[in-house]
Amino acid sequence: NKRINTRPPTNIYGLGRGRTGIGGPKTLEDTNSNFTLRRKEDKEEVEQMDRLRQMIESRLRVTLPDNLPDALRDGVVLCHLANQIRPRSVGSIHVPSPAVPKLTLAKCRRNVDNFLDACKRIGVDQER
């Protein structure tokens, strides 16, 4: 079996063509500016996540795990946050129990849908 090389051609620095495959090879300067921009965006995202974590922890008086996306994935914290902002805005929250410590995907989805519905009723702008 002969292997087909599907990787874009590279120059002597190991730098390939741009994402579109159009134009000449990237220069080291282009790569450095892209790397710097990506690092800046990553830093801003981390700062936004930290602010979001602090706001949620403050409103709910809880301590969230380090991995915020995982902590929000099942929708439980989101539903409690909506209810803290406007009481009874989420009428039903599926929560894990000692017998079943992990929610099914369907229950997680219902929690997130309930949170999104509550956001609409509260008046959160859907475009943001």
N, C-alpha and C positions, 0 to 999 in steps of 0.2 A: 504494500500500500504506500503510495506516494503522498506525502503531506503537502498541502497547499498552504503557502504563507499568505494569511489574510491581513497581516499587520501593515500599516502604511510605511512607506520608505522613510528612513531616518538619515540624518546627516551624521557627520563624525562625532557630534556631541550627543547623539542618541535622541535628538529632538525631532519629532515627526512633523508632519503637516498639520495645519489647523484642523479643527473639528469638521469643517466642511470638505476638507481634502482639496480645496481650491487654493491656488497661490503657491508661493515658494515655501521653503522650510521656515519654521519659526526661528527667531534669533534668541540668543541667551537672554537678551534684554526683555523681549516679549514674555518669555517664560518667567523671568523674575518679577515683572510687573503683574502678571496673572497670579503668581504665587502670593505676592504681597496683597493684592486685592482680595484673594480668597482668604488669607489669614485675617484681614481686617473684617470681612463679612463674618467669618467664624467667631471672631472676638465679639462683634456686635450681637450675634445670635446668642452667645453664652451670656452676655450681659442682660439681654432681654429675658432669657429663661430664668436668670437669677432674680430679676425684678418680679416676674410672674410668680415664681416660687414664694418669694417673700410676701407678696400680696395675698396669695391663697393661704399661706400659713398664718398670716396675721388675721385674715377674715374668719377662718375656720378654727383658729387656735389649735393647729395640729402641726406636726413635723412630717414633712414628706420625704420619701427616699431620694437618694441622689439622682436617680434616673427619672426625671420629671415626666417625659413622655410615657414611660411604663406606668407611672403612678396615675396618670390620667386616662390611660387606654381603656379601662373597663367602664368609665363614665361615672363611677360612684362619687369621686371627689367633685367632678363637674356638677353633678346634680345637687350635692350638698351646698356647693358654692351658689348656685342659682337660688336655692331655698334660703340661703343666708341673705342674699341681696333682696329677694322678694319672697317672703314666707309663703309656702304652699304652691309655689310656681311649678314645682315638679311633684306630682301627687304620688307617684310610685317609683321607688328606687330599688333595683335588684342589688342586693349586697351578698358577698360571700358569707358562708356560715362555717362553723367548725367541721360540720359533716361534709360540706362541699366547699373547700377553700378557694376554688377557682370558678368564676362564672363562665357559663357557656358563651360562645360567640354571639348567639342570638340575644342573650340577656345583656351583654355588653353593648350590643348595637341598640337595643331598646333604651338603655340608659343614655347613650349619646344622643339618640333621636329625641328623647324626653328633654334633655338639656338644650338641644337646638330649638325645640319648640318653645321652651321656657324663655330662651333668649329673644325669640321673635315677639312673644307676648310682653316681655319686659321693655322692648323697644330698641334692642341692639340693631344697629345698621347692618344689613346683610352684606353690603359691599365691602366691609372692612375685614 
